[in-house]
Amino acid sequence: MITIYGVAALSFMMAMYALEKRGKLFVLGFAMGCVLSSAYGFISGAWPFGVIEFVWSVVALKRFGEVPVD
């Protein structure tokens, strides 16, 4: 079950990353996907992955604040 969650979280994150140029909400979606992926990393015991994904979520939230509204 944890593997299914991880596949879903990472797939969502990558889809949002691919769609970022379409609008500001996709950047926010990417940040949310990073948080979900971070949670997966911690749940699965891969804490370095969890930490890195959390850092990416902070970076994405910063970018979300900088992206002009279309």
PyMOL Python script that loads the backbone (N, CA, C, O; Angstrom):
from pymol import cmd

cmd.read_pdbstr("""\
ATOM      1  N   MET A   1       0.820  -1.198   0.000  1.00  0.00           N
ATOM      2  CA  MET A   1       0.000   0.000   0.000  1.00  0.00           C
ATOM      3  C   MET A   1       0.864   1.262   0.000  1.00  0.00           C
ATOM      4  O   MET A   1       0.526   2.254  -0.646  1.00  0.00           O
ATOM      5  N   ILE A   2       1.984   1.216   0.731  1.00  0.00           N
ATOM      6  CA  ILE A   2       2.881   2.368   0.766  1.00  0.00           C
ATOM      7  C   ILE A   2       3.473   2.615  -0.619  1.00  0.00           C
ATOM      8  O   ILE A   2       3.644   3.764  -1.025  1.00  0.00           O
ATOM      9  N   THR A   3       3.784   1.554  -1.335  1.00  0.00           N
ATOM     10  CA  THR A   3       4.344   1.699  -2.684  1.00  0.00           C
ATOM     11  C   THR A   3       3.342   2.363  -3.617  1.00  0.00           C
ATOM     12  O   THR A   3       3.718   3.217  -4.421  1.00  0.00           O
ATOM     13  N   ILE A   4       2.079   1.983  -3.521  1.00  0.00           N
ATOM     14  CA  ILE A   4       1.039   2.605  -4.354  1.00  0.00           C
ATOM     15  C   ILE A   4       0.943   4.095  -4.049  1.00  0.00           C
ATOM     16  O   ILE A   4       0.845   4.919  -4.959  1.00  0.00           O
ATOM     17  N   TYR A   5       0.973   4.437  -2.754  1.00  0.00           N
ATOM     18  CA  TYR A   5       0.950   5.852  -2.361  1.00  0.00           C
ATOM     19  C   TYR A   5       2.153   6.581  -2.960  1.00  0.00           C
ATOM     20  O   TYR A   5       2.009   7.680  -3.496  1.00  0.00           O
ATOM     21  N   GLY A   6       3.331   5.978  -2.871  1.00  0.00           N
ATOM     22  CA  GLY A   6       4.539   6.598  -3.407  1.00  0.00           C
ATOM     23  C   GLY A   6       4.465   6.816  -4.906  1.00  0.00           C
ATOM     24  O   GLY A   6       4.854   7.874  -5.401  1.00  0.00           O
ATOM     25  N   VAL A   7       3.972   5.832  -5.629  1.00  0.00           N
ATOM     26  CA  VAL A   7       3.833   5.975  -7.086  1.00  0.00           C
ATOM     27  C   VAL A   7       2.845   7.095  -7.414  1.00  0.00           C
ATOM     28  O   VAL A   7       3.092   7.900  -8.311  1.00  0.00           O
ATOM     29  N   ALA A   8       1.735   7.144  -6.691  1.00  0.00           N
ATOM     30  CA  ALA A   8       0.734   8.191  -6.932  1.00  0.00           C
ATOM     31  C   ALA A   8       1.292   9.571  -6.602  1.00  0.00           C
ATOM     32  O   ALA A   8       1.098  10.516  -7.366  1.00  0.00           O
ATOM     33  N   ALA A   9       1.986   9.693  -5.468  1.00  0.00           N
ATOM     34  CA  ALA A   9       2.543  10.990  -5.063  1.00  0.00           C
ATOM     35  C   ALA A   9       3.589  11.478  -6.054  1.00  0.00           C
ATOM     36  O   ALA A   9       3.571  12.642  -6.456  1.00  0.00           O
ATOM     37  N   LEU A  10       4.494  10.599  -6.448  1.00  0.00           N
ATOM     38  CA  LEU A  10       5.547  10.990  -7.389  1.00  0.00           C
ATOM     39  C   LEU A  10       4.987  11.278  -8.779  1.00  0.00           C
ATOM     40  O   LEU A  10       5.462  12.183  -9.465  1.00  0.00           O
ATOM     41  N   SER A  11       3.984  10.515  -9.195  1.00  0.00           N
ATOM     42  CA  SER A  11       3.359  10.769 -10.496  1.00  0.00           C
ATOM     43  C   SER A  11       2.673  12.127 -10.505  1.00  0.00           C
ATOM     44  O   SER A  11       2.782  12.878 -11.474  1.00  0.00           O
ATOM     45  N   PHE A  12       1.966  12.440  -9.423  1.00  0.00           N
ATOM     46  CA  PHE A  12       1.311  13.750  -9.305  1.00  0.00           C
ATOM     47  C   PHE A  12       2.351  14.872  -9.338  1.00  0.00           C
ATOM     48  O   PHE A  12       2.180  15.868 -10.041  1.00  0.00           O
ATOM     49  N   MET A  13       3.426  14.699  -8.574  1.00  0.00           N
ATOM     50  CA  MET A  13       4.472  15.716  -8.528  1.00  0.00           C
ATOM     51  C   MET A  13       5.068  15.959  -9.914  1.00  0.00           C
ATOM     52  O   MET A  13       5.240  17.106 -10.324  1.00  0.00           O
ATOM     53  N   MET A  14       5.379  14.889 -10.629  1.00  0.00           N
ATOM     54  CA  MET A  14       5.984  15.036 -11.951  1.00  0.00           C
ATOM     55  C   MET A  14       5.007  15.638 -12.957  1.00  0.00           C
ATOM     56  O   MET A  14       5.414  16.415 -13.820  1.00  0.00           O
ATOM     57  N   ALA A  15       3.722  15.289 -12.857  1.00  0.00           N
ATOM     58  CA  ALA A  15       2.717  15.880 -13.752  1.00  0.00           C
ATOM     59  C   ALA A  15       2.621  17.380 -13.519  1.00  0.00           C
ATOM     60  O   ALA A  15       2.548  18.157 -14.471  1.00  0.00           O
ATOM     61  N   MET A  16       2.621  17.787 -12.257  1.00  0.00           N
ATOM     62  CA  MET A  16       2.544  19.225 -11.945  1.00  0.00           C
ATOM     63  C   MET A  16       3.795  19.946 -12.429  1.00  0.00           C
ATOM     64  O   MET A  16       3.715  21.072 -12.919  1.00  0.00           O
ATOM     65  N   TYR A  17       4.947  19.304 -12.295  1.00  0.00           N
ATOM     66  CA  TYR A  17       6.191  19.897 -12.781  1.00  0.00           C
ATOM     67  C   TYR A  17       6.132  20.102 -14.298  1.00  0.00           C
ATOM     68  O   TYR A  17       6.547  21.142 -14.808  1.00  0.00           O
ATOM     69  N   ALA A  18       5.620  19.114 -15.001  1.00  0.00           N
ATOM     70  CA  ALA A  18       5.529  19.196 -16.465  1.00  0.00           C
ATOM     71  C   ALA A  18       4.559  20.291 -16.905  1.00  0.00           C
ATOM     72  O   ALA A  18       4.708  20.849 -17.992  1.00  0.00           O
ATOM     73  N   LEU A  19       3.571  20.599 -16.074  1.00  0.00           N
ATOM     74  CA  LEU A  19       2.543  21.582 -16.440  1.00  0.00           C
ATOM     75  C   LEU A  19       2.789  22.971 -15.855  1.00  0.00           C
ATOM     76  O   LEU A  19       1.965  23.866 -16.044  1.00  0.00           O
ATOM     77  N   GLU A  20       3.893  23.170 -15.157  1.00  0.00           N
ATOM     78  CA  GLU A  20       4.156  24.441 -14.481  1.00  0.00           C
ATOM     79  C   GLU A  20       4.047  25.661 -15.384  1.00  0.00           C
ATOM     80  O   GLU A  20       3.579  26.712 -14.945  1.00  0.00           O
ATOM     81  N   LYS A  21       4.467  25.540 -16.629  1.00  0.00           N
ATOM     82  CA  LYS A  21       4.456  26.702 -17.531  1.00  0.00           C
ATOM     83  C   LYS A  21       3.046  27.125 -17.916  1.00  0.00           C
ATOM     84  O   LYS A  21       2.860  28.197 -18.493  1.00  0.00           O
ATOM     85  N   ARG A  22       2.052  26.302 -17.607  1.00  0.00           N
ATOM     86  CA  ARG A  22       0.663  26.624 -17.952  1.00  0.00           C
ATOM     87  C   ARG A  22      -0.005  27.552 -16.960  1.00  0.00           C
ATOM     88  O   ARG A  22      -1.056  28.119 -17.260  1.00  0.00           O
ATOM     89  N   GLY A  23       0.579  27.721 -15.785  1.00  0.00           N
ATOM     90  CA  GLY A  23      -0.033  28.632 -14.833  1.00  0.00           C
ATOM     91  C   GLY A  23       0.502  28.463 -13.421  1.00  0.00           C
ATOM     92  O   GLY A  23       1.144  27.472 -13.074  1.00  0.00           O
ATOM     93  N   LYS A  24       0.207  29.475 -12.630  1.00  0.00           N
ATOM     94  CA  LYS A  24       0.697  29.569 -11.265  1.00  0.00           C
ATOM     95  C   LYS A  24       0.187  28.429 -10.378  1.00  0.00           C
ATOM     96  O   LYS A  24       0.909  27.969  -9.493  1.00  0.00           O
ATOM     97  N   LEU A  25      -1.037  27.972 -10.602  1.00  0.00           N
ATOM     98  CA  LEU A  25      -1.588  26.914  -9.758  1.00  0.00           C
ATOM     99  C   LEU A  25      -0.845  25.589  -9.922  1.00  0.00           C
ATOM    100  O   LEU A  25      -0.829  24.767  -9.006  1.00  0.00           O
ATOM    101  N   PHE A  26      -0.232  25.383 -11.081  1.00  0.00           N
ATOM    102  CA  PHE A  26       0.546  24.167 -11.279  1.00  0.00           C
ATOM    103  C   PHE A  26       1.841  24.204 -10.458  1.00  0.00           C
ATOM    104  O   PHE A  26       2.339  23.162 -10.031  1.00  0.00           O
ATOM    105  N   VAL A  27       2.378  25.401 -10.242  1.00  0.00           N
ATOM    106  CA  VAL A  27       3.545  25.542  -9.367  1.00  0.00           C
ATOM    107  C   VAL A  27       3.145  25.166  -7.942  1.00  0.00           C
ATOM    108  O   VAL A  27       3.882  24.465  -7.249  1.00  0.00           O
ATOM    109  N   LEU A  28       1.983  25.634  -7.513  1.00  0.00           N
ATOM    110  CA  LEU A  28       1.477  25.260  -6.194  1.00  0.00           C
ATOM    111  C   LEU A  28       1.219  23.752  -6.130  1.00  0.00           C
ATOM    112  O   LEU A  28       1.511  23.118  -5.116  1.00  0.00           O
ATOM    113  N   GLY A  29       0.686  23.187  -7.186  1.00  0.00           N
ATOM    114  CA  GLY A  29       0.471  21.749  -7.250  1.00  0.00           C
ATOM    115  C   GLY A  29       1.776  20.986  -7.138  1.00  0.00           C
ATOM    116  O   GLY A  29       1.837  19.947  -6.481  1.00  0.00           O
ATOM    117  N   PHE A  30       2.823  21.494  -7.778  1.00  0.00           N
ATOM    118  CA  PHE A  30       4.137  20.864  -7.675  1.00  0.00           C
ATOM    119  C   PHE A  30       4.628  20.897  -6.236  1.00  0.00           C
ATOM    120  O   PHE A  30       5.172  19.908  -5.745  1.00  0.00           O
ATOM    121  N   ALA A  31       4.444  22.024  -5.555  1.00  0.00           N
ATOM    122  CA  ALA A  31       4.843  22.125  -4.147  1.00  0.00           C
ATOM    123  C   ALA A  31       4.085  21.103  -3.299  1.00  0.00           C
ATOM    124  O   ALA A  31       4.664  20.457  -2.426  1.00  0.00           O
ATOM    125  N   MET A  32       2.805  20.966  -3.563  1.00  0.00           N
ATOM    126  CA  MET A  32       2.003  19.990  -2.826  1.00  0.00           C
ATOM    127  C   MET A  32       2.483  18.565  -3.124  1.00  0.00           C
ATOM    128  O   MET A  32       2.548  17.722  -2.230  1.00  0.00           O
ATOM    129  N   GLY A  33       2.818  18.311  -4.391  1.00  0.00           N
ATOM    130  CA  GLY A  33       3.342  17.002  -4.763  1.00  0.00           C
ATOM    131  C   GLY A  33       4.655  16.699  -4.064  1.00  0.00           C
ATOM    132  O   GLY A  33       4.913  15.555  -3.689  1.00  0.00           O
ATOM    133  N   CYS A  34       5.486  17.720  -3.886  1.00  0.00           N
ATOM    134  CA  CYS A  34       6.744  17.536  -3.164  1.00  0.00           C
ATOM    135  C   CYS A  34       6.491  17.174  -1.700  1.00  0.00           C
ATOM    136  O   CYS A  34       7.191  16.334  -1.135  1.00  0.00           O
ATOM    137  N   VAL A  35       5.487  17.813  -1.085  1.00  0.00           N
ATOM    138  CA  VAL A  35       5.139  17.490   0.302  1.00  0.00           C
ATOM    139  C   VAL A  35       4.648  16.046   0.396  1.00  0.00           C
ATOM    140  O   VAL A  35       5.028  15.314   1.310  1.00  0.00           O
ATOM    141  N   LEU A  36       3.804  15.639  -0.552  1.00  0.00           N
ATOM    142  CA  LEU A  36       3.314  14.258  -0.562  1.00  0.00           C
ATOM    143  C   LEU A  36       4.463  13.269  -0.750  1.00  0.00           C
ATOM    144  O   LEU A  36       4.502  12.222  -0.104  1.00  0.00           O
ATOM    145  N   SER A  37       5.388  13.607  -1.631  1.00  0.00           N
ATOM    146  CA  SER A  37       6.549  12.741  -1.865  1.00  0.00           C
ATOM    147  C   SER A  37       7.461  12.710  -0.649  1.00  0.00           C
ATOM    148  O   SER A  37       8.042  11.673  -0.329  1.00  0.00           O
ATOM    149  N   SER A  38       7.587  13.849   0.030  1.00  0.00           N
ATOM    150  CA  SER A  38       8.376  13.900   1.249  1.00  0.00           C
ATOM    151  C   SER A  38       7.786  12.974   2.306  1.00  0.00           C
ATOM    152  O   SER A  38       8.508  12.229   2.969  1.00  0.00           O
ATOM    153  N   ALA A  39       6.475  13.030   2.454  1.00  0.00           N
ATOM    154  CA  ALA A  39       5.807  12.152   3.416  1.00  0.00           C
ATOM    155  C   ALA A  39       6.073  10.690   3.063  1.00  0.00           C
ATOM    156  O   ALA A  39       6.320   9.871   3.948  1.00  0.00           O
ATOM    157  N   TYR A  40       6.024  10.365   1.783  1.00  0.00           N
ATOM    158  CA  TYR A  40       6.323   8.996   1.347  1.00  0.00           C
ATOM    159  C   TYR A  40       7.744   8.606   1.752  1.00  0.00           C
ATOM    160  O   TYR A  40       7.970   7.500   2.244  1.00  0.00           O
ATOM    161  N   GLY A  41       8.695   9.508   1.548  1.00  0.00           N
ATOM    162  CA  GLY A  41      10.074   9.215   1.923  1.00  0.00           C
ATOM    163  C   GLY A  41      10.207   8.890   3.402  1.00  0.00           C
ATOM    164  O   GLY A  41      10.875   7.925   3.773  1.00  0.00           O
ATOM    165  N   PHE A  42       9.571   9.696   4.251  1.00  0.00           N
ATOM    166  CA  PHE A  42       9.654   9.446   5.685  1.00  0.00           C
ATOM    167  C   PHE A  42       8.927   8.164   6.083  1.00  0.00           C
ATOM    168  O   PHE A  42       9.425   7.394   6.904  1.00  0.00           O
ATOM    169  N   ILE A  43       7.747   7.935   5.500  1.00  0.00           N
ATOM    170  CA  ILE A  43       6.971   6.726   5.825  1.00  0.00           C
ATOM    171  C   ILE A  43       7.720   5.459   5.422  1.00  0.00           C
ATOM    172  O   ILE A  43       7.692   4.455   6.135  1.00  0.00           O
ATOM    173  N   SER A  44       8.388   5.519   4.271  1.00  0.00           N
ATOM    174  CA  SER A  44       9.089   4.323   3.776  1.00  0.00           C
ATOM    175  C   SER A  44      10.453   4.124   4.417  1.00  0.00           C
ATOM    176  O   SER A  44      11.118   3.119   4.165  1.00  0.00           O
ATOM    177  N   GLY A  45      10.872   5.071   5.242  1.00  0.00           N
ATOM    178  CA  GLY A  45      12.161   4.941   5.917  1.00  0.00           C
ATOM    179  C   GLY A  45      13.326   5.532   5.157  1.00  0.00           C
ATOM    180  O   GLY A  45      14.476   5.404   5.578  1.00  0.00           O
ATOM    181  N   ALA A  46      13.041   6.175   4.047  1.00  0.00           N
ATOM    182  CA  ALA A  46      14.092   6.812   3.248  1.00  0.00           C
ATOM    183  C   ALA A  46      14.140   8.291   3.618  1.00  0.00           C
ATOM    184  O   ALA A  46      13.775   9.150   2.816  1.00  0.00           O
ATOM    185  N   TRP A  47      14.594   8.582   4.838  1.00  0.00           N
ATOM    186  CA  TRP A  47      14.522   9.955   5.334  1.00  0.00           C
ATOM    187  C   TRP A  47      15.337  10.954   4.518  1.00  0.00           C
ATOM    188  O   TRP A  47      14.922  12.110   4.435  1.00  0.00           O
ATOM    189  N   PRO A  48      16.490  10.584   3.899  1.00  0.00           N
ATOM    190  CA  PRO A  48      17.169  11.587   3.059  1.00  0.00           C
ATOM    191  C   PRO A  48      16.277  12.048   1.898  1.00  0.00           C
ATOM    192  O   PRO A  48      16.263  13.231   1.556  1.00  0.00           O
ATOM    193  N   PHE A  49      15.540  11.120   1.301  1.00  0.00           N
ATOM    194  CA  PHE A  49      14.602  11.467   0.234  1.00  0.00           C
ATOM    195  C   PHE A  49      13.513  12.392   0.782  1.00  0.00           C
ATOM    196  O   PHE A  49      13.144  13.374   0.137  1.00  0.00           O
ATOM    197  N   GLY A  50      13.003  12.075   1.970  1.00  0.00           N
ATOM    198  CA  GLY A  50      11.978  12.905   2.598  1.00  0.00           C
ATOM    199  C   GLY A  50      12.465  14.319   2.839  1.00  0.00           C
ATOM    200  O   GLY A  50      11.728  15.278   2.611  1.00  0.00           O
ATOM    201  N   VAL A  51      13.696  14.457   3.297  1.00  0.00           N
ATOM    202  CA  VAL A  51      14.263  15.788   3.563  1.00  0.00           C
ATOM    203  C   VAL A  51      14.414  16.573   2.268  1.00  0.00           C
ATOM    204  O   VAL A  51      14.028  17.740   2.199  1.00  0.00           O
ATOM    205  N   ILE A  52      14.974  15.938   1.242  1.00  0.00           N
ATOM    206  CA  ILE A  52      15.190  16.627  -0.035  1.00  0.00           C
ATOM    207  C   ILE A  52      13.866  17.060  -0.659  1.00  0.00           C
ATOM    208  O   ILE A  52      13.759  18.175  -1.168  1.00  0.00           O
ATOM    209  N   GLU A  53      12.872  16.203  -0.624  1.00  0.00           N
ATOM    210  CA  GLU A  53      11.564  16.568  -1.186  1.00  0.00           C
ATOM    211  C   GLU A  53      10.929  17.712  -0.395  1.00  0.00           C
ATOM    212  O   GLU A  53      10.261  18.568  -0.974  1.00  0.00           O
ATOM    213  N   PHE A  54      11.130  17.731   0.910  1.00  0.00           N
ATOM    214  CA  PHE A  54      10.601  18.839   1.705  1.00  0.00           C
ATOM    215  C   PHE A  54      11.283  20.150   1.308  1.00  0.00           C
ATOM    216  O   PHE A  54      10.627  21.185   1.184  1.00  0.00           O
ATOM    217  N   VAL A  55      12.595  20.098   1.110  1.00  0.00           N
ATOM    218  CA  VAL A  55      13.324  21.299   0.666  1.00  0.00           C
ATOM    219  C   VAL A  55      12.787  21.765  -0.687  1.00  0.00           C
ATOM    220  O   VAL A  55      12.598  22.963  -0.899  1.00  0.00           O
ATOM    221  N   TRP A  56      12.537  20.819  -1.611  1.00  0.00           N
ATOM    222  CA  TRP A  56      11.974  21.185  -2.913  1.00  0.00           C
ATOM    223  C   TRP A  56      10.601  21.841  -2.762  1.00  0.00           C
ATOM    224  O   TRP A  56      10.261  22.747  -3.523  1.00  0.00           O
ATOM    225  N   SER A  57       9.815  21.389  -1.787  1.00  0.00           N
ATOM    226  CA  SER A  57       8.501  22.004  -1.583  1.00  0.00           C
ATOM    227  C   SER A  57       8.650  23.458  -1.146  1.00  0.00           C
ATOM    228  O   SER A  57       7.872  24.315  -1.566  1.00  0.00           O
ATOM    229  N   VAL A  58       9.647  23.741  -0.305  1.00  0.00           N
ATOM    230  CA  VAL A  58       9.892  25.121   0.121  1.00  0.00           C
ATOM    231  C   VAL A  58      10.332  25.972  -1.069  1.00  0.00           C
ATOM    232  O   VAL A  58       9.875  27.103  -1.231  1.00  0.00           O
ATOM    233  N   VAL A  59      11.213  25.430  -1.894  1.00  0.00           N
ATOM    234  CA  VAL A  59      11.663  26.148  -3.097  1.00  0.00           C
ATOM    235  C   VAL A  59      10.478  26.426  -4.020  1.00  0.00           C
ATOM    236  O   VAL A  59      10.347  27.532  -4.545  1.00  0.00           O
ATOM    237  N   ALA A  60       9.624  25.440  -4.216  1.00  0.00           N
ATOM    238  CA  ALA A  60       8.462  25.614  -5.093  1.00  0.00           C
ATOM    239  C   ALA A  60       7.486  26.639  -4.527  1.00  0.00           C
ATOM    240  O   ALA A  60       6.913  27.421  -5.285  1.00  0.00           O
ATOM    241  N   LEU A  61       7.286  26.652  -3.219  1.00  0.00           N
ATOM    242  CA  LEU A  61       6.403  27.656  -2.614  1.00  0.00           C
ATOM    243  C   LEU A  61       6.968  29.059  -2.786  1.00  0.00           C
ATOM    244  O   LEU A  61       6.221  30.015  -2.997  1.00  0.00           O
ATOM    245  N   LYS A  62       8.282  29.178  -2.696  1.00  0.00           N
ATOM    246  CA  LYS A  62       8.920  30.479  -2.947  1.00  0.00           C
ATOM    247  C   LYS A  62       8.672  30.910  -4.388  1.00  0.00           C
ATOM    248  O   LYS A  62       8.344  32.068  -4.648  1.00  0.00           O
ATOM    249  N   ARG A  63       8.829  29.974  -5.326  1.00  0.00           N
ATOM    250  CA  ARG A  63       8.569  30.284  -6.732  1.00  0.00           C
ATOM    251  C   ARG A  63       7.103  30.631  -6.959  1.00  0.00           C
ATOM    252  O   ARG A  63       6.792  31.516  -7.755  1.00  0.00           O
ATOM    253  N   PHE A  64       6.201  29.942  -6.268  1.00  0.00           N
ATOM    254  CA  PHE A  64       4.768  30.222  -6.383  1.00  0.00           C
ATOM    255  C   PHE A  64       4.494  31.687  -6.037  1.00  0.00           C
ATOM    256  O   PHE A  64       3.683  32.339  -6.695  1.00  0.00           O
ATOM    257  N   GLY A  65       5.160  32.198  -5.021  1.00  0.00           N
ATOM    258  CA  GLY A  65       4.981  33.595  -4.639  1.00  0.00           C
ATOM    259  C   GLY A  65       5.561  34.569  -5.633  1.00  0.00           C
ATOM    260  O   GLY A  65       5.146  35.727  -5.671  1.00  0.00           O
ATOM    261  N   GLU A  66       6.514  34.131  -6.446  1.00  0.00           N
ATOM    262  CA  GLU A  66       7.171  35.011  -7.415  1.00  0.00           C
ATOM    263  C   GLU A  66       6.559  34.989  -8.799  1.00  0.00           C
ATOM    264  O   GLU A  66       6.789  35.906  -9.588  1.00  0.00           O
ATOM    265  N   VAL A  67       5.777  33.952  -9.114  1.00  0.00           N
ATOM    266  CA  VAL A  67       5.212  33.799 -10.452  1.00  0.00           C
ATOM    267  C   VAL A  67       4.063  34.788 -10.635  1.00  0.00           C
ATOM    268  O   VAL A  67       3.143  34.818  -9.818  1.00  0.00           O
ATOM    269  N   PRO A  68       4.102  35.597 -11.696  1.00  0.00           N
ATOM    270  CA  PRO A  68       2.984  36.526 -11.914  1.00  0.00           C
ATOM    271  C   PRO A  68       1.697  35.781 -12.300  1.00  0.00           C
ATOM    272  O   PRO A  68       1.731  34.715 -12.914  1.00  0.00           O
ATOM    273  N   VAL A  69       0.593  36.368 -11.925  1.00  0.00           N
ATOM    274  CA  VAL A  69      -0.707  35.772 -12.259  1.00  0.00           C
ATOM    275  C   VAL A  69      -0.971  35.986 -13.738  1.00  0.00           C
ATOM    276  O   VAL A  69      -0.811  37.096 -14.246  1.00  0.00           O
ATOM    277  N   ASP A  70      -1.373  34.932 -14.430  1.00  0.00           N
ATOM    278  CA  ASP A  70      -1.649  35.035 -15.881  1.00  0.00           C
ATOM    279  C   ASP A  70      -2.972  35.703 -16.140  1.00  0.00           C
ATOM    280  O   ASP A  70      -3.363  35.873 -17.295  1.00  0.00           O
TER     281      ASP A  70
END
""", "prot")
cmd.dss("prot")
cmd.show_as("cartoon", "prot")
cmd.util.cbc("prot")
cmd.orient("prot")
